[in-house]
Amino acid sequence: MNELFQQFDVWGAFWLTIKLAVFSLAGALVIGTVVAIMRVSPVAVFRFVGAAYVNIIRNTPLTLILTFTIMVMLYDLGINLADESSPTSITDNGVRWAIVGLAVYHAAFVCEALRSGINTVPPGQAEAARSLGLGFGQNLRHVVLPQAIRGAIAPLASVTIALIKNTTVAAAIGVAETAALMSSAIELRADLNYVTFALVAGFFLLITLPIGIGLTSLSRRMAVKR
């Protein structure tokens, strides 16, 4: 175990995985909420765009999305997310584009989780809000979304756990996170294979298990009693 920590930047890889998960989740929640609002919008064009986004992104492999961000957005279109004068610009671009790709991909699942929560709100409540003179935005903000979020905690927990595990795909575009560490360790130190597997599995279990238990408990306590 000590040899693994001495030869490889284990803590750096773990920390990078955590940063990928946190920033990607924040982006996915923002994008997913916007798309969910579009999907329930009274404007047909918005509903079409929201549905198209979900169907296209959800059925596209995450590896393909991450590769697209690097090969097309960075190298072909030259959209740089890092300081070109920095010696770490290539590394920083990989990390930042990985965050973008992970956020865009999981936003489709966040959208569906929120939409499932919106569907649990009785239509009569939205109709009552409209009869009081509330517009679509006010209705969502004050009546529908607060209840929808409470009903969507459990599916959002599943999306969060899936996102954390899917950060390993970032290794495909050269991001030195936990999966890349495991690949290098297995290649260079075959005698530590079992230790490496146990360490990586324990790391993800340490992160995802408390999140799953905590959000499931929160979902039960926050459930709307009808």
HUQUISUL-V128685 format. One record per helix or strand. SS is the DSSP state (hx for helix, st for strand). FROM is the first residue (numbers start at 1). LEN is the number of residues. If there is no record, write none. Layout:
ss=SS from=FROM len=LEN
ss=SS from=FROM len=LEN
This chain:
ss=hx from=2 len=6
ss=hx from=10 len=30
ss=hx from=44 len=15
ss=hx from=62 len=15
ss=hx from=89 len=31
ss=hx from=123 len=9
ss=hx from=136 len=16
ss=hx from=153 len=21
ss=hx from=178 len=11
ss=hx from=190 len=33
